[in-house]
Amino acid sequence: MARILIQGGVVLPMTSRSAIGRGDVYVEDGIIAGIFPGSAPERLFGPDLQVIDARNKAVLPGLVNAHTHAAMTLFRSYADDLPLMRWLNEKIWPAEANLTGDDVYWGTQLAAAEMLKSGTTVFADMYFFMDRVAEAVAESGMRGHLSRGMISVAGEANGNKGLRESEALFSDWNKGADGRIRVWLGPHAPYTCNPDYLKKVMALADRLGTGLHIHLAETRTEVENITKQYGQSPIRLMDSIGLFERPVLAAHCVHLSEVEEEILAAKKVAVAHNPESNMKLASGIAPVESLRRRQVVIGLGTDGASSNNNLDLIEEMRQAALLQKVNLFDPTAMPAYAVLEMATIGGARALGWDDAIGSLEAGKRADIIVVNMDQPHLCPDFDPVAHLVYSARGSDVETVLVDGQVLVRDGKLVRMNEKRIMEEARARAIRLTTPQA
């Protein structure tokens, strides 16, 4: 039975605004067994106890990336400075047509390495060849909230294939990797999935007892086109067909009316906010502060590395805070603790996983990160929460545990071969993006 004591750190449990100050976190057999202000009792010590020195460091829950397309690391910096639909139609979708399962496996390995080293312990992913994504997640030691991307506009056969493969993914991998993988369904968006197809997806979700991960109201063009086609905005359309009557993780939600914000709140739709991707693609600024006031559950996501261009959720926190402040001309908007909540317990709630992760509490799974605060850019140490949001970097993460297993030690990956992963990713990215003769 593995026993770990994370000793002497500033513990941020994310159960209240205040840190407990210097404290110890005791982990036993993958579970947080105790959090002790000051020092843990000596009865816990023994020859088989692994001690992690957290002095001058912050100890907090692992970060939750609430929306990404992990294997799109293979397209990082391939198609920059383009509007969304040109980016998709002219660059991304043609390159994705050449993807193989092996490509997706190695792209996901690269994403997992990057996310772990910057403190992310779980990610919500929507892509293709999701069985290979699940394999990569299982091998990395991370958690994965996985959805096979589903599209109906490419034809009935393609839509039905998405339904079959999603059901198979659920059967093969839901609660797999010792419970570290959960499977939802992933209808891509209203502009790629018509209402009749979405009703089939909803029926499958109900039969399986799972939720839906979907892109909604990401761009002004999307809202205009959907409204023209169906007489309703994307949010109203999804509400009218009953999509929100089950757990839904809605990525983006940038263009919303006040009534639509109220719909999301009333139907308990969780929103995955992706500020850097929204800025880079000039999609707009999501009304996150307004949604937060309406008590909408909000998680923080990076989107794919091809539209960000990194998966550093610590950097994403800073941008999320600053973007709302400047947009609202209000320096009090999106305070640091609210942003840290989005990246931890908020993200866990958005994924329906807050029963097990997202905060440091006795009985929860031991997904924990240790951040080195003893550095010039984090000095003096007035407020560890503010430092994490406004001053920290992904490279400040020193130790990462998932399920009580140490996956990053002294800033280095423990079980993943970083050099091999990067070599594979480089070769596959070149093949995918080189025009065929």
C-alpha positions in Angstrom: 0.0 0.0 0.0 1.6 3.3 -1.2 1.9 6.0 1.5 2.9 9.5 0.6 3.3 12.6 2.8 3.4 16.0 1.1 5.0 18.0 3.8 5.2 21.6 4.8 3.5 23.3 1.8 1.0 26.1 1.5 -2.1 24.0 1.0 -4.9 25.3 -1.2 -7.8 22.8 -0.8 -10.2 24.7 -3.1 -13.0 24.2 -0.6 -12.9 27.8 0.6 -11.1 31.0 -0.3 -8.4 30.6 2.4 -5.4 28.5 2.3 -4.8 26.5 5.4 -1.2 27.9 5.6 1.6 25.5 6.2 0.3 22.0 6.2 0.7 18.3 5.3 -1.3 16.2 2.9 -1.3 12.5 3.6 -2.0 10.0 0.7 -2.7 6.4 1.2 -3.4 3.9 -1.6 -4.4 6.6 -4.1 -6.7 8.4 -1.7 -6.3 11.6 0.2 -6.4 10.2 3.7 -5.8 13.4 5.7 -5.0 17.1 5.5 -3.2 18.5 8.5 -2.7 22.2 9.3 0.8 22.4 10.7 2.3 18.9 10.8 0.9 15.4 10.3 0.8 13.2 13.5 4.0 11.1 14.0 1.9 7.8 13.9 1.8 8.2 10.1 5.6 8.0 9.8 7.4 4.8 9.1 10.0 3.2 6.9 7.6 2.8 3.9 6.5 6.4 3.9 7.5 8.5 0.9 8.0 12.1 1.9 7.7 15.0 -0.7 9.2 18.2 0.6 6.8 21.0 -0.2 8.4 23.8 1.8 8.1 27.2 -0.1 5.7 25.5 -2.5 1.9 25.5 -3.1 0.0 22.3 -2.9 -3.3 22.2 -4.7 -5.6 19.9 -6.7 -4.5 18.9 -10.2 -5.7 21.2 -12.9 -8.7 20.3 -15.1 -8.5 21.1 -18.8 -12.2 21.2 -19.6 -12.0 21.2 -23.4 -9.3 20.2 -25.8 -8.5 18.2 -28.9 -5.4 16.6 -27.6 -3.9 15.1 -30.8 -4.1 18.4 -32.5 -0.7 19.0 -31.0 0.4 17.6 -34.4 -0.9 20.8 -36.0 0.7 23.2 -33.6 1.7 26.4 -35.5 0.7 24.8 -38.8 -2.2 27.0 -39.7 -2.0 30.2 -37.8 -3.5 33.7 -38.3 -6.6 32.5 -40.1 -10.3 33.0 -39.3 -12.0 29.9 -37.9 -13.9 28.6 -41.0 -10.9 29.1 -43.3 -8.7 27.6 -40.7 -11.0 24.5 -40.6 -11.9 24.2 -44.3 -8.5 25.0 -45.9 -6.0 23.6 -43.4 -7.3 21.5 -40.5 -9.9 19.3 -42.0 -7.8 18.4 -45.1 -4.9 17.5 -42.8 -7.1 15.5 -40.5 -8.4 13.5 -43.4 -5.0 11.8 -43.5 -4.9 11.0 -39.8 -4.4 7.4 -38.6 -4.9 5.9 -35.3 -1.2 5.8 -34.6 -1.0 9.5 -35.4 -3.7 10.3 -32.9 -2.0 8.0 -30.3 1.3 9.9 -30.6 -0.3 13.3 -30.8 -2.2 12.5 -27.5 1.0 11.3 -25.9 2.6 14.6 -26.8 -0.4 16.5 -25.3 -0.3 14.4 -22.1 3.4 15.1 -21.6 2.8 18.8 -22.0 -0.2 18.9 -19.8 1.3 16.8 -17.0 4.5 19.0 -16.9 2.3 22.1 -16.5 0.0 20.7 -13.8 -3.0 19.3 -15.7 -4.1 15.9 -14.4 -7.4 15.4 -16.4 -8.6 16.7 -19.7 -11.9 16.6 -21.6 -11.1 15.5 -25.2 -13.2 15.4 -28.4 -11.5 13.9 -31.4 -11.2 10.8 -33.7 -9.7 7.3 -33.1 -10.7 7.8 -29.5 -9.8 4.2 -28.7 -6.1 5.2 -29.3 -6.6 8.3 -27.2 -7.8 6.0 -24.4 -4.7 3.9 -24.8 -2.5 7.0 -24.5 -4.4 8.2 -21.4 -4.1 4.8 -19.8 -0.3 4.6 -20.4 0.3 8.2 -19.3 -1.4 7.8 -15.9 -3.6 10.8 -16.5 -7.4 11.0 -16.4 -9.4 11.4 -19.6 -12.9 12.5 -20.2 -13.3 11.3 -23.7 -15.8 11.9 -26.5 -15.6 10.7 -30.1 -16.3 13.6 -32.3 -19.6 13.0 -34.3 -20.6 14.7 -37.5 -23.7 14.2 -39.7 -23.2 16.7 -42.5 -20.7 14.4 -44.2 -23.6 11.9 -44.9 -25.8 9.4 -43.1 -23.2 6.6 -43.2 -20.6 8.9 -41.5 -23.1 9.9 -38.9 -24.1 6.3 -38.1 -20.4 5.3 -37.9 -20.0 8.0 -35.3 -22.8 6.5 -33.3 -21.4 3.0 -33.5 -17.9 4.0 -32.6 -19.1 6.1 -29.7 -21.1 3.2 -28.3 -18.1 0.9 -28.7 -15.8 3.5 -27.0 -18.2 3.6 -24.0 -18.4 -0.1 -23.8 -14.7 -0.6 -24.0 -13.3 2.3 -22.0 -15.9 3.9 -19.7 -14.5 3.6 -16.2 -11.4 2.0 -17.7 -7.8 2.5 -16.7 -8.7 1.8 -13.0 -11.5 4.4 -13.2 -9.4 7.1 -14.8 -11.4 7.3 -18.0 -14.9 8.4 -18.5 -16.7 8.4 -21.8 -19.3 10.9 -23.0 -20.8 11.4 -26.5 -19.3 14.2 -28.7 -21.7 15.7 -31.3 -19.4 18.3 -32.7 -21.7 21.3 -33.1 -25.1 22.4 -34.4 -23.5 23.4 -37.8 -22.1 19.9 -38.3 -24.9 17.9 -36.6 -28.5 18.5 -37.6 -31.4 18.3 -35.1 -32.5 14.9 -36.4 -29.0 13.5 -35.8 -28.7 15.1 -32.5 -31.9 13.4 -31.4 -30.2 10.1 -32.2 -27.2 11.1 -30.1 -29.5 12.1 -27.3 -31.2 8.8 -27.4 -27.9 6.9 -27.3 -26.7 9.1 -24.4 -29.9 8.3 -22.4 -29.5 4.6 -23.1 -25.9 4.5 -22.0 -26.5 6.9 -19.0 -23.9 9.4 -20.1 -23.6 13.1 -21.0 -22.8 15.2 -24.1 -19.7 17.3 -25.0 -20.5 19.9 -27.8 -19.3 23.2 -29.2 -21.9 25.9 -28.9 -22.1 29.6 -30.0 -18.4 29.8 -30.7 -18.5 32.4 -33.4 -20.9 35.2 -34.6 -21.0 33.5 -38.0 -22.2 30.2 -36.4 -25.0 32.0 -34.6 -26.1 33.9 -37.7 -26.1 30.8 -39.9 -27.9 28.6 -37.4 -30.5 31.3 -36.8 -31.0 31.7 -40.6 -31.3 28.0 -41.1 -33.5 27.0 -38.1 -35.0 30.3 -37.0 -33.3 30.0 -33.6 -29.8 30.6 -32.2 -27.7 27.6 -31.3 -28.6 27.8 -27.6 -32.3 28.1 -28.2 -32.2 25.4 -30.8 -30.5 23.0 -28.4 -33.0 23.9 -25.7 -35.9 23.4 -28.0 -34.9 19.8 -29.0 -34.3 18.9 -25.4 -30.5 18.5 -25.6 -30.1 20.2 -22.2 -32.3 17.7 -20.4 -29.1 15.6 -19.7 -25.6 16.5 -18.6 -24.0 18.8 -21.2 -20.5 20.2 -21.4 -20.8 23.2 -23.8 -17.5 24.5 -25.2 -17.0 28.2 -25.8 -20.5 29.8 -25.5 -19.1 33.1 -26.6 -22.1 34.7 -28.2 -25.0 34.7 -25.8 -28.0 36.9 -25.1 -29.1 37.4 -21.5 -32.0 35.0 -22.0 -29.6 32.4 -23.3 -27.4 32.8 -20.3 -30.5 32.2 -18.2 -31.3 29.1 -20.2 -27.8 27.7 -19.5 -28.2 28.5 -15.8 -31.7 27.0 -15.5 -30.8 23.8 -17.4 -27.5 23.4 -15.5 -25.4 23.3 -18.6 -21.7 23.4 -17.8 -19.5 25.8 -19.9 -15.9 25.2 -20.9 -14.3 28.6 -21.4 -11.3 28.8 -23.8 -10.0 32.4 -23.7 -6.7 32.0 -25.6 -8.3 30.0 -28.5 -11.2 32.5 -28.6 -8.7 35.4 -28.8 -6.4 33.8 -31.3 -9.2 32.9 -33.7 -10.9 36.3 -33.0 -14.1 34.4 -32.0 -15.0 37.0 -29.3 -15.1 37.2 -25.6 -17.4 34.9 -23.7 -19.5 36.5 -21.0 -17.9 34.5 -18.3 -18.3 37.0 -15.5 -22.0 37.2 -16.2 -22.4 33.4 -16.4 -20.5 33.2 -13.1 -22.9 35.6 -11.4 -25.8 33.4 -12.6 -24.0 30.4 -11.0 -23.4 28.6 -14.2 -20.7 25.9 -13.7 -17.6 27.0 -15.6 -14.5 25.1 -16.4 -11.3 26.3 -18.1 -10.0 24.8 -21.3 -7.2 25.3 -23.7 -8.9 24.0 -26.9 -6.5 22.3 -29.2 -2.8 23.2 -29.5 -3.4 24.2 -33.1 -5.5 27.2 -32.0 -3.9 28.2 -28.8 -0.9 27.2 -29.3 -0.1 25.5 -26.0 -1.8 23.4 -23.4 -0.6 25.4 -20.4 -3.6 25.8 -18.1 -1.7 28.1 -15.8 -1.1 30.6 -18.6 -4.8 30.1 -19.5 -5.8 31.2 -16.0 -4.0 34.6 -16.3 -5.6 35.3 -19.7 -9.1 34.3 -18.4 -8.8 36.9 -15.6 -7.3 39.7 -17.6 -9.6 39.3 -20.6 -12.8 39.8 -18.5 -11.3 42.8 -16.7 -10.4 44.7 -19.8 -13.6 43.7 -21.6 -15.8 45.0 -18.7 -13.5 47.9 -17.7 -13.6 46.4 -14.3 -10.5 45.4 -12.4 -12.6 43.5 -9.8 -14.1 41.2 -12.4 -12.9 37.6 -12.4 -10.8 37.7 -9.2 -7.9 35.3 -8.9 -9.7 32.8 -6.7 -12.6 32.5 -9.1 -10.2 31.7 -11.9 -8.4 29.1 -9.9 -11.8 27.6 -9.1 -12.5 27.3 -12.8 -9.2 25.5 -13.3 -9.8 23.0 -10.5 -13.1 22.3 -8.8 -15.1 24.2 -11.4 -13.6 22.0 -14.2 -14.3 18.9 -12.1 -17.9 19.9 -11.8 -18.2 20.6 -15.5 -17.0 17.1 -16.2 -19.3 15.5 -13.6 -16.2 14.3 -11.7 -16.3 16.5 -8.6 -17.3 13.6 -6.5 -13.7 12.3 -6.8 -11.4 15.1 -7.9 -11.0 18.9 -8.1 -10.4 19.7 -4.4 -8.2 18.4 -1.6 -10.5 16.6 0.7 -10.2 13.4 2.7 -11.7 10.6 0.7 -11.1 12.1 -2.7 -8.6 10.7 -5.2 -5.1 11.9 -4.8 -4.7 14.1 -7.9 -2.4 16.7 -6.5 0.2 19.2 -7.9 3.1 20.9 -6.1 4.2 24.3 -7.5 7.6 25.8 -6.6 6.9 29.3 -5.3 10.5 30.0 -4.3 11.4 31.9 -7.4 12.0 35.6 -8.3 8.8 36.0 -10.3 6.8 34.7 -7.3 8.5 36.8 -4.7 7.4 38.3 -2.2 4.8 35.8 -1.1 1.8 38.0 -0.2 -0.9 35.8 -1.8 -0.3 32.3 -3.2 -3.6 32.4 -5.1 -2.8 35.6 -6.9 0.7 34.3 -7.6 -0.7 31.2 -9.2 -3.1 33.1 -11.5 -1.1 36.2 -12.3 2.5 35.3 -12.0 3.1 31.6 -12.2 4.2 29.6 -15.2 3.5 26.0 -16.2 7.2 25.3 -15.8 6.9 26.1 -12.1 5.1 22.8 -11.5 7.5 20.5 -9.7 5.5 17.4 -8.7 2.3 15.9 -10.1 0.3 13.0 -8.7 -2.7 11.2 -10.2 -4.4 8.6 -8.1 -1.5 8.8 -5.7 1.0 7.9 -8.4 3.9 10.3 -9.0 3.9 11.2 -12.7 6.1 14.2 -12.5 9.0 14.5 -10.1 11.3 17.6 -10.0 9.7 18.8 -13.2 10.5 15.7 -15.1 8.1 13.0 -16.5 8.4 9.7 -14.5 6.8 7.2 -16.8 6.7 8.8 -20.2 9.6 8.8 -22.7 9.6 12.5 -23.7 12.3 12.3 -26.3 10.6 9.3 -28.1 7.2 11.1 -28.1 8.6 14.3 -29.6 10.5 12.3 -32.3 7.3 10.5 -33.3 5.2 13.6 -33.2 7.6 15.6 -35.4 7.7 12.9 -38.1 4.0 12.4 -38.1 3.2 16.1 -38.2 5.4 16.5 -41.3 3.7 13.7 -43.1 0.2 15.0 -42.3 0.9 18.6 -43.4 3.0 17.9 -46.5 0.9 18.2 -49.7 0.5 14.8 -51.4 1.9 14.5 -55.0 
